[in-house]
Amino acid sequence: MSKSQIARMVADDIPDGSYVNLGIGLPTLVADHLGSERGVVLHTENGLLNMGPTPHPGEEDADLTNAGKQPVTALPGASYFDSATSFAMMRGGHLDVCVLGAFQVSARGDLANWHTGAIDAIPAVGGAMDLATGAKQVFVMMTLFGKDGRPKLVPECTYPLTGARCVTRVFTEWGAIDVTDAGLVATRLVGITEAELADRLCVDFVTPGSPS
C-alpha cells in the first residue's frame, strides 16, 4: 500500500466523534482522510484543537502549523492554547486516540520512537511519552521495514522506549496488526500471507480468540 492508502486505513479505524492527536511524519497524512461529517476533533501538541486538513497550495498561513511545523488549517470552532493546557489534555486522558510514528514496536506493544541510541543521533521525544501514556488508544503508522531492510516490528525493542505496552494497533504498507493480550493479530494483509510476514519479522501471530 502507498502512504496515502495506509493513512486512509488509519482514518477508517478512528471512531467518529473521537478526539485525536496526529504525531509528526506519516501520521499527519491522516488529517486529509477525515471528512468533516465524521466529527473527529484533531488536537496538536503545539496548541490547536479542531485542526483541519492540509491547506491548498498558496493558501498556507505561516502562523498556523502543526507540531511538525507543517502548514495546517483550522476548522470552525477551533481554539488555541498554551503548552501547559495542551499537555494537560494529553496527560489527563482526554484524547481517545493518538497516531504516532515509530522506530520500533515490540510484540507486546512497547514503543520506541524518540532515539535510536546512536551517539550522533539527535533525540526528539517531544510530547510522545505523554501521548503514549495518556491517550486511550495508541495507533502506530509506520513502514514495516527500515531503509536497511530490518524489521521495525520486533520481538523486543532495542532502542530506548517511549512507552511500555502502550501500542494497540500498528498500520503498515502490508496491512494492520493488532497488539492484544494474547499476542499479535494480523488483519487486512495486502500482498503477503501471515506465515510470510511472521517469517520475515521473526514474531508469532495468534488467531483471535485463541488462548494466550
DAZI-V65496 format. One record per residue. RES is the residue in one letter. PSI is psi as a letter, one per 20 degrees, with the letter a starting at -180 (NA if undefined). NEAR is the number of other C-alpha atoms within 12 Angstrom. Layout:
res->[RES:RES]
psi->[PSI:PSI]
near->[NEAR:NEAR]
This chain:
res->[M:S:K:S:Q:I:A:R:M:V:A:D:D:I:P:D:G:S:Y:V:N:L:G:I:G:L:P:T:L:V:A:D:H:L:G:S:E:R:G:V:V:L:H:T:E:N:G:L:L:N:M:G:P:T:P:H:P:G:E:E:D:A:D:L:T:N:A:G:K:Q:P:V:T:A:L:P:G:A:S:Y:F:D:S:A:T:S:F:A:M:M:R:G:G:H:L:D:V:C:V:L:G:A:F:Q:V:S:A:R:G:D:L:A:N:W:H:T:G:A:I:D:A:I:P:A:V:G:G:A:M:D:L:A:T:G:A:K:Q:V:F:V:M:M:T:L:F:G:K:D:G:R:P:K:L:V:P:E:C:T:Y:P:L:T:G:A:R:C:V:T:R:V:F:T:E:W:G:A:I:D:V:T:D:A:G:L:V:A:T:R:L:V:G:I:T:E:A:E:L:A:D:R:L:C:V:D:F:V:T:P:G:S:P:S]
psi->[q:r:h:h:h:g:h:g:g:g:g:h:i:p:q:q:j:q:p:p:p:o:r:r:b:g:h:h:h:h:h:i:j:o:q:h:i:h:j:p:o:p:p:q:i:j:l:p:p:l:q:a:r:p:q:q:p:i:j:q:o:h:i:n:r:a:h:j:k:q:p:r:r:p:r:p:j:q:q:q:r:r:h:g:g:g:h:h:g:g:h:j:k:i:p:h:q:q:o:q:r:q:h:q:p:r:i:j:j:q:p:o:j:i:p:i:i:q:h:j:q:o:q:m:h:c:j:h:h:g:g:h:i:h:q:h:p:o:q:p:o:r:q:i:q:r:h:j:i:q:q:h:o:q:g:p:p:i:r:p:q:g:q:p:l:h:p:h:p:p:p:r:i:i:a:q:p:q:o:r:h:i:a:p:o:p:q:l:q:o:j:q:r:h:g:g:g:h:g:h:i:k:r:q:q:q:p:p:i:q:q:NA]
near->[22:18:25:23:25:34:38:29:35:41:33:21:29:35:19:20:19:25:30:46:50:51:42:34:26:31:42:43:33:40:42:30:27:33:21:20:11:19:20:34:37:47:45:48:39:33:30:34:35:33:40:37:30:26:22:13:10:9:14:18:18:14:18:29:29:37:30:21:19:23:24:33:32:30:25:13:14:19:23:24:19:16:20:16:21:29:30:21:33:36:25:19:24:27:36:32:40:50:47:48:39:47:36:41:49:43:38:32:38:37:48:38:40:29:25:24:18:12:8:8:11:11:18:21:27:23:35:38:31:30:44:44:32:29:36:28:34:46:44:51:47:43:33:35:22:18:10:9:12:16:30:38:45:32:24:24:29:23:25:26:30:37:33:24:26:38:45:38:41:49:47:42:30:29:33:37:43:36:35:27:22:19:27:36:33:32:25:22:25:21:12:20:17:27:17:18:31:25:15:21:27:20:27:27:31:24:20:18:12:13:10:14]
